[in-house]
Amino acid sequence: MKDRLRAAVRPRQVVVVAVLLLALLQRLSAAYQLPVDADESVYAWTASYYAGLMARGEWREIPAYTYNSEHPVFAKLLYALGLRVVGHAGLPDQAERPPGRGFLEWGEEAGALGVYHVDRVLAALLGTLQVTVLALADPLAGLLLSSHTMTIKYTAEIYLEALPACAITGAVLAYERAHRQGEGETGGWFWLSAGLLGLTAASKYTYAVIGLALVPFVLWQQRRRPGNVLLYGLLALAVFGALNPILWPDPLGRLRDSLLYHGDYTRSAEVARYHYPWWQPLNWMGGAAVWHPVFWFPFDIVTFLFSLAGLPFLFRRHKLYFAWYVVGWLFLFLWPTKWPQYTLIVTPALCLSVGALGQAVAERYDLHLDRETWERIKFYLPDETFWIKPSKSLLIGVSVLLLLYVVGSVVFRIQQTRQLRGWTTYTALQRQVVSDSITALALDADERVWIGTRQGITVYEAENPVPTSYRAADSGLLDERVTALVLDREERMWVGAETGVSVYDDGAWTAYPVQEMGLPGSRVRALAADPVGRVWVGALGGAALWDGSAWRTFSPLEAGLDSGAVLALAVDGAGRVWMGTERGLAVLDLGSGEPAWIRYTAASSGLTVNSVVSLLAVPGARDEVWIGTDGGGLCHFYSGAWDCYRTANSDIPWNTIAALALDHRGRIWAATEKPAHVGGAVVCFDGERWREYTPSNSGLVGSVVTTILQDAEGRYWFGTLHDGVSIYEHEGHESHKYEELEEHEGYEIRVPFVF
């Protein structure tokens, strides 16, 4: 009985099950750790809207919902069904389009997903199914795909990748099985391949490109029965149309518009902004671990390199897989849009190429998954008679190499220690801050440092080594998802959050929800205090002014801009309020009692792009403001003149400016971000040259800095997106407050004075 049971459970089956579990665990782990990605808000919003239609029984309205119609709809409908399973019936009064900001913003912690986590889990299950299908065909290929970080990332997020990636893998593998049956034969595998190809196209057009690799094989196999070719294509087309209801009202017209959109998108400002070279897909072969340290086996580049070595074997063994490899890479190189998720169309082919190499090695040495193979391998392993006494010259050579390694390691550690001297890091793991996602820093009247995070506030004071924390559950904090901090003239701390503003005044809290401010349904994004004691609030629905007794609302729309969402605020020396939006700058002057507006856009001024995400008014200057843009670099407005600094005309490393600061020497500090990456650098500009600082040349713990502050004791605080707070304390700072930080050999510490 035991022998029969052992025979029934073959080693290959055990390997496939192990690969399945490994793939599932890694994808679920990523689904619950990865921060919100760039496009997740779009697909989550669409799925939520569809879920609302389903809950209300308005199934006929599904084809009429055209938001994001440039992509086929089936994957989004599947996400909507996932939401319905957990009882989600859409957002209350949900609009057709998501707000410009405020809904699952890029970079938010995974916890912000809430109910939408179910769709990440659904994507992870589909990604695991893809791995299982590949492992059944080639266990080694399945193992490699199970741990491929770029694949894990985009099949564990609310992207459209998981379903079409699984479907196209199944389509190619199914046809490979059908192809073995001989010339002119069809059968279940043949028709399954056609159906899966239609499902692929109904999920995302990009993956259907791999169908081109199937065409010559189908034509050749069925060259004596062309009717089968026609039926194959008609079945794929029928499945595509049936599963893509967005096309039903006007199939040809909507399909044409959808395809033309992608052609136009390749020439869009967004694609031009990143300006990726034609060989950018090769860069993506490094994997996603450079963005997120949540992956278990970040070895994508190894898979890619071995896939190159396996190409000759892949060509001899599986010409269809070889065609998949070639067609995928041709598309990636030729298509102007170079987003990293596009590489998933070719990843299974990479793994199959390595699998072909592995099969060749296994056949060469007669290796199999059995006990006999292990006994043969042991035969070739060295025993005690193998080892010989090394020569004296060999011992000397090895000793010299070891000595060089030790000396090099010591030198590196010394240099690293010098760079880290004076630096401290506060993290949530060490219970020093309530969250590692730092959003704001401020200094209060008692010289305490306030740290705003996505999960509350931590307050540090020099005399007390134990920080104070404020959460919504145990204080008067209205909302612990802090977005901004500012101290007003009356020494009260204002805390901006997603749903309103809280004011801390000598132990007492006062809350102002956005509805009370006159901005219902909005989300606070910026705060600013003016010299006369008023406080300005920037939100997605406009701006609100607290004059000490009542709220008054304003909107950049009054300045003639196309957006009312205020993303950044600054008050200049003349008392004018600068409002940064996605569609330009609006400047409000209340000096005469009546609102007087000025607008600046890329079309009407020296502003490089319209999207403004950070502002800094130079203290004491009536007409000098620094403007940080989203993709257009750093602009300087002074007495009506504009100067803009971009990667094309300066040494600034990136063109997205997330935060700005001014030190006491008048130098500008900018936190820059990489496009389409989680990463960046801080730069200091003294008017002539730029100096760049990253975790590799300083003690910064994170590469994305969101806010900067110098406290009353001369310490320098750097809040990061996901890694807590980095603090630099200059030796002897007690007697040299605001002293310029030393320029140490090999690196330099940056010193922002105000945030």
N, C-alpha and C positions, 0 to 999 in steps of 0.2 A: 504493500500500500504506500509506504513512504517513498519507494523507488518511483512508483507511478506519479506521485505528487511532485517529486523533484523533476521528473521528466516533463511534467506539464508546465512547470514554472521555468522557463528557459532564461539563461543569463541575459539575452537581448531584451526580453520583456522587463526584467528587473532594472536594466539600465534605462529603458524608456520611462518607466515609472519614476525612477530617481531623478531623471532630467525634468520630468513634468513637475515634480515637487519643488525642485530647485528653481525652476522658472516661476512657479506660482509664488513662492516665498519671496523671491527678489522683487517681483512686480508689486506684490501687496505692500512690501516694506517701502518701496519707492512711492507708491500711491499715498501712503500716510506720512511721508516725510518731505517730498518735493514741494517747494513753494509754488504758488500760483504762477502759471506760465502765461506768456503773452496772449495767446488766442483762446485760452480756456474760458474767459468771460463771454466771448462771442458764442461758442458752442453750448456753454451751460445756459446762457440766456435763451438761445433758440430752443434747446431741449425743454426748458421750463415753460416757454410759450406753447410749444406743442403739447406738453403735459396738461396745461390749462385747457386747451381745446379738447383733449381727450376726456378730461374730467367733466367737462360741461356737455359732452356728447356732440361737440361741433366738429365732427370728422370731415364734413364737407369743406370746412374752412382751411384744412391743411394745405391743399394745393394753392390757396389764395395767399398764403403767408410767404412773401418773397424776400424777406430779410435773409442775407447770406445765401441767396439763390445761385451765386457763382459756383457753389459746391453742391453736388447731389445730396439728397435729403435723407437717404435711408439710415446712415449711421446716426444722424441726429434724432431720427424717430426712435431708433433703438435706445438711445440715451433717455428720450422722453418716457419710454416704457419702463426703463429702470427707475425713473423718478416716480412713476405711478405705482410701482410695486411697493415703494415705501410710503405711499400715501400723499406724495407731493402733488398738488393741484395747480401749480403755477403761482407766481407772485401776485399779491393783491393789486388789481388795476394795472397789470403789467403792460407796458408799452411795447410796440413792435420792435423797437430798437433799444439796446442797452444805453445807459447814460455814458457820456464821454469818459467819466471817471467815477469811482465809488462802488462799482460792482466787480468783485473779485479782481482787484488790481494786481498787476504784474509785480511779483516779489513778495506778496503777502504770505504769511505762514499758512501751512496746509490746513490748519484749524479753521481758517476763514471760509473754507469750502462748505462747511455745514452739511446740509442734506445732499449737496452735489457730490459728496464723497462716494455715493453709490455708483455714480457714473465712472469714477476712477476705478472702482472695484470691477465694474463691468468691462472696462477697457483692459484691465489686468487679466481677467478671465479669457478674453478674446486673444490677448497676447500669448497667454499660456497655451491656448488651443493651437495657435500657429506653431509654437515650439514643439508641441506634441506631434502634430502632423509631420513636421520636418524630421523629428527624431525617429518616427516610424520608418521613414525612408532611409535615414542615415543617422545613427545615434550620435556620432561625433559632431556632425553638423548641428543637430539639435542641442547638444551640450553647449556648443559655442554660441548659438543664438540665445540660449537661456540666460547667458551672462553678458550679452552684448549691451553695454551701457546706453548707447544711443537708442537702441531698440527698446530697452526697458523704459527709458524716460518717456518716449512718445507713445508707448502702449500702456503706460500707467497714469496717463493724464487725460483730461477731457479734450482730446484731439480726435481728428477723424482717421488716425493712422491704424488703429488696432484692427478694425474690421476689414478694410481693404487689404492690409498686409497679410492677414490670415487667409482671405479669400484668394488672392493671387498666388499665394504659396500652394494652396490646395488645387487651384486650377492647373498650374504647371506640373505638379506632382501627379495629379490625376491623368493628365494627358501623357505623361511619361509612361504610366502603366498601360494606357490605351495603345500607345505607339508600339509596345512590345507584342501586341496581338497580331501584328502583321499588316500587310498592305490591304487597304480597302475595308478593314474591320472597324467596327464601331464599339458597341457594348456600353455598359453602364459607366465605365470610367471616361469614355469619350464624351458622353452627354453631360456627365457631372462636371467635366472641365469647362464645357460651354456655359453651363449654368453658373458656375463660380466666377467665370470671366464676366458675365453680366452683373453678378452681385458686386464684383470689384468696381466696375464702372458706376454702379448705383451708389457707391460709398464715397469714392474719390477718384476723379479722372486721372490723376497722376499715375496711379498704380496700373490703370488700364494700358499704359504705354507698354508694359511688359507683354501684353497680348501680341504685340508686333513680333516678338520672338517666337510665338507659336505659329504664326501665319505660314512660313515656308514649310514647316513640318507637317501641318495639317494638309496643305496643298499637295505635298509630295506623297504622303501616305494615302490620300484619297484621290490621287491623280486619275485613276480609272473610274472613280465614282464622284464626279463633281457635285452631284446632288447632295452628298453628305456634307461637303464643305458649305454649301448654301444653308442646309439645315442647321449646321453648327453655328454659323453666324446669326441665323434667324433666332435660334434659341437664346443665344447670348443677348441679342438685341431685345427680345421679348422680356427676358428677366430684368434687364436694365430699365426698360420702360415701366414694367409693372411695379418695381420697387422704388421708383423715383417719381412720386406723385406731383412734384413741383412742375413736371413737364406736361401733365395731363391736359390743362386748359389749352395749351398751344405748343405741342411737342417740338415742331421744327423751329418756331420762333424763339422759344425759351432756351432750347439747346444751343441755338446760334448765339444768343445773347450771352449765355453762360460761358461758352468757349471763347468768344471775342473778348470777354472780360479778362480772361487770363492773359491773352495777348497784350491787351492794354496795360495790365498790371505790371508786366515786365518792364514797361517804360515809365512806371509811376514814380513819384517823388520818394516814396518809401523805399523802393528797391534801389533807386539812385543814391539815396542817403547812405546806405551801407556799402555800396560800390564794391561788392565782392568780385575778385578776379575769376576767370573761367575755371581755374583749378581749385577753387575754394572747397569743392566736395572732398578733395584729398585732405584738407585740413580737418574736416569733420571726422575723418577716420581715427583721429585721436580719442574720440569718445566724449561722453558727457560728464565724466568724472571731474574735468577741469572746472565745471560750473557748480556741481553739487557733490559733496563728499559723502554720499549715501549709498554708493554702489559697492557691492562686495568684491567683485573681480574686475577692476578697470583695465582690461587688457585688449581693448578694441584694436589697437594698432598692431598687436601681435597677430590677431585673426586676419587683418588685412594683408600683412606682409606674407604670411603663410599661404593666403589665397592666391597671391601672385605666383608663388612657387608651385602651387597645385594646378595652375591653368593647363599645362600640357596634359596632365592626367585627366582633368575634367573634360577636355576636348575629346580624348580617346574613348572615355567611358560614357559620357553623357553629353552629347552635342547640344541637346536642348538646354541643359543647365548652362553650358558655355555660352549659348546664344543669349540667355537671360543675363548673364554677367556682362556681355559686350553691349547689348541694347541698353541695359540700365546705366552703364557708365557713359555711353554716348549721349543719352538724354541728360544726365547730370552735368556733363561738360557743355552741352550746346544750349540748354535752356537757360535764359538769362537770370531767372530767379534762383537763388542758391540757398534757400532756407535749409537748416540742418535736417529737418524731418524728411526731406525729400530723399535722403540717402537710404531710407528704409526700403525703397523699392529694390535695392540691389543687395541688401544685407544677407538674405537667405542664400543668394548665389555665392557670396563670399564664403559662407559657412560650408556650402556644398563643395566648393573648390578645395577647401582644407580637408573635407571628408574624403574627396577623391585621392588626395595626397596620402591620407591615412590608410585608405584601402590599398593603395599601391604598396606602401610599406608593409602592411599586414600580409599581403600576398607574397611579397618578396621573402619574408621570413616565416611564412606559414603560421601567422598569429591568429588566434581565435579566442573567443570568450569561453574558455574551458580550462579544466585542470591540466590537461596535457600541454597546453601552451605555456602555462606557468612552469611546469617542470622543464620544458625546453629552455625557457628564459633563464631559469636557475642554472642550467648546465653551462651557459655562457658567462655567468657572473664569476668574478674572480674568487678563488678560495685562498686559504692561508699560504699556499705555495706560490701564489702569484706575486706577492710583494717581495721586492728586492731592496737591498740596502742602497740608498741613493748615494751618488758621488758627492765629493766635497764641493765641487763647483756648483752643483745643483742646489745644495744646501745654502751656499753663500748667495746664489741668485734669488732663491725664495726668501731668504732673510732680508735681503736688500729691498725686495718688493714689499714685504710686510712692514719694514721700517718706514719706507716712503708713504705707505698707506696710513700708518699711525701718525706720522708727522703731519701729513696733509689733513687728517681728521682733526688733530689738535689745533692746527692753524685755523681751520674752518670754524671750530667751536669757539676759539678765542675771538675771532672776528664776529661771529654771531653773538657772543656774549657782550662784546663792546656795543654792537648795534642795539641790543636789548637792554643795556644798562639804563636804569631810570624808568623803564616801562613797566606798567602793571596792566593786567586785563581783568575786568569784572564780567562774569558770565552768570547765566541763570543756573547752570550746573553747580556752581560754587555757592549758590544762594546769595549772590551779591547784587543782582538785579532781578526783577520779576520776569523779565523776558530778554532774550538776546536780540530781538528785533527792535532796535533803537530808532525812534522817530524824531525826538526833539531834546534839546538841552537848554537849561536856563539857570541863571544865578539870581537868588532872591536877596532881599534886603539884609538878611542875616548871614550872608555869604555862604549859604547852603547851595549845593548843586542839585537841581531837579532833573531827573532822567525820565523822559516820556517814552513808553514802549507800547507795543500792541496788546499788552496784558496788564496795564496799570502804570503806576509811577513809583520810582525809588528816589529817596531824598538822602543826600550825604551831607554831613557837617563835620568839620575838622575835629571837634572835640569828642565826637561820638563815633567809635569804630563800627557800631552796629547801625546800618542804614534803616530809615523808616520807609515803609511801603504803604501805598494807598491802592486799594482795589475797589471796584464798584460795590462789592458785597459788604465791605467793612468800613466804608467812609461815605462822604457825600459826593463822591465822584459820580457824575452822571453816566459816563461811559468810559470803560478802561482802555478802549482802543484809541490811544492818544495820537494826535496828528500834529499838534503845535503847542508851544509854550511861550508866554511873554509876561514880563513884569510891568505893571502900569505905574504911573506917577505916584499913586497912593500906596505903593509897595504891596499890592495884591497880585497874586499869581493867577494868571488866566490859563486854563487848560482847554485846548481845543480837542474835540474827539469826533467820532463819526456822527453822533446824533445830537451834538450841541456843545455848549461851553460850560465849564465849571469854574468857579472863582474861589480861591482859597484866601481867606483873610483872617490871620491870627487864630487859626484853629477852627474857624467856621467855614462851611461850604455853602455856596449859592449856585444853583443850577439854572441854566437857560437853554431849554431844548430849542431845536431849530424852528419848531412851530411858533414858539414865543418870540423868536427873533424876526419872524416874518419870512422865513425861508423853509416852508414845510417840505418834507421829503428830501431835503438837501443833506449834504455831508460837509463838515468843516474841514478845510484844507490849510488854512493859514491864519495867523494872528499878527497884528501890529498895534503898537501903542504910540499915540502922537504926543507932542510936547505939552499940550493943553489938558491932558488927562483923559482923552477919549480913547476908546479901544475899537479897532476895526477887526471884523471877522470875514474871512474869505471862505466861501463855500461853493459847492457845485451849482447851487441855485442863484448865486449872486453874492453881494457883499452886504454886511449889516454894520451899523455904527451905534455904539453905546455911548451916549453923551453924559452918563451919570444918573439919568432918571428914566430914559426911554430908549427904545430901539428905532432905528430908521434904516430902511433898506435902499440899496442902489443896485444897478446892474450894468455891466459893461455893454449890454445891448443898447443902453442909452447913448453910448459913445459911437454907435454905428458898427460895432463888431458883430460877428455872426455867432458868438458864443457868450453865454452868461455865466459860465463856470469860472470862478476865481481860484487859481491854483497857487498864486504867490502874491504877497503884499509887501509894500515898503512905503514909508512916509519920508519924503525928502525934507531938506532944510527949510523949504518954503511952506511946509505944511500940506503939500499936495500928496494925494494917495495914488500910488502906482499899483495897478492890478494886472497880473499876468494871467492870460487865458490861452486856450488852444488856438485862438484865432487872432492873436495880437495883444498889444498893450493898450490899456485904457487908463488915463490919468485924470483924476477928479480933483478939482480945486473948489473948496467951499469958503474961500477967503471973503468973497463978496456976499455970502449968505445964500446965494442961489448956486446950484450945481453948474459948474463949467467943465466941459469934457474936452479932452484931446485924445485922439487915437493914433496909434502907430502900428502899421502892419508891414510885412515884407514888400508889399506893392507900393506903399506910400512913404516909406522911410528907409533908413539904413539898416533896419532889422533884417537879419538873414533869413529867418523862418518865422512863422507866426506863433508857434507853440512856445510859450514862456513858462518855465517851471520853477525858477528861482530868481529872487530880486534882492539887491543890496543897495540901500541909499547911503552915500558917504556922509557921516555925521559932520555937521557944520557947513556943508556945501549946499547952496540953494538949488543947484541944478546939475547934480552929478549922481548918476545911478548906473550900477552894473546889472546886466540882464543875462541870466543863464537860460539857454534855450534847449529844446529837445531835438537835437540833431543839427543845430545851426551854429554851435560854438558859443563863445562868450562875447557879449557886446557891451560897449562902454558908451554911455550917453553923457555928454558934457557940454553945457551951454549951447544946446541945439545941434551939436556935431556928433556923428556916430563913428566909432571904430569897432570893428568886429574881428575876433581872433578865432580861426578854425584850423583844423589839421592841415589844410592846404596852404595857409599863409603864415603859420606860426608853429611853435613846438608844443602846442597843447596836444595831449595824446589822444583825446576823444572829443567828439562834438556835442555830447549830451552832458549838461551841467546840472547835477542834482542839488548842489548846495553851494552857497557862497559865504565868504567871511572876509573880514578886514582886520589886519593886525595893527598894533600901535605904531608901526613904522610906515603905515599906509600901503602895505603890500596886499594884493588880492590873493585869496586862497579859494580854489575851486575844486569841488569833488566831481570828478568826471566819471562817466560810465561807458563801458563798451556797448556797441550795438548788438542786440540779440544775444547777449551774454550776461551772466551774473559776474561782474568783475569791473575793474576800473583802476583809477589812480587819483591821488590828490596832487594838485600842482600849486606852486607859488609863483606869482608874477609880480616883479618889482618895477614893471614899466619897460624893461629892456630884455630880460631873459626869463626863461621858464625853468623851474626845478620840479622834478617829478618824484613822488614818494609812493611806495607800495610796501606790502608785507615783506618783500624780498630784500629791501634795502633800509628797513626801519623796524620798529617794534609794533607797527600797526597789526592788529590781529585779523582784520578783514579788509578785503580789497574794495568794498563798496562802502564809502563813508557817507552818512546821511546828514550829520550835523556836527558842529565843532564849537568848543567853548574854552576860554581861559578863565580859571576861577580866581578868587581874590588872593590866593596864596601863590599864584604863578604856575599852577599845574595846568596841563593842557588835556582836554577831554575830547575824544573822537568817538562818536556814536556810529555803529556800523549796522548794516542791513540785517545780518543774521548771526553775527559773532560777538555781540556784547559791546563793551566800552573799552577802548584803549586809553590809558592815562600816562602822560609823560611828566615826570617830576624832575626838574633841573636841580642838580646838586647845589645846595646853598640857597634854595629859592626863598627861604624865610627872610634872608637879608637882602635879597635882590628881586623883589617882586617886579614882574614884567620885564625882566632882563632878557635880552635876545638869547635864544638857545644856541649852544655851541655847535659849530660845524665840526663833527667828528671826522676823523680820517676815514674815507671810504663811504660815508653816508652823511646825510643831513637831516635834522629834525625840523619839522615845520611848526610854526607858531601862530595859529590864528588867535586874534585878540577878542573878537566878538563873533557870535554865530548869526 
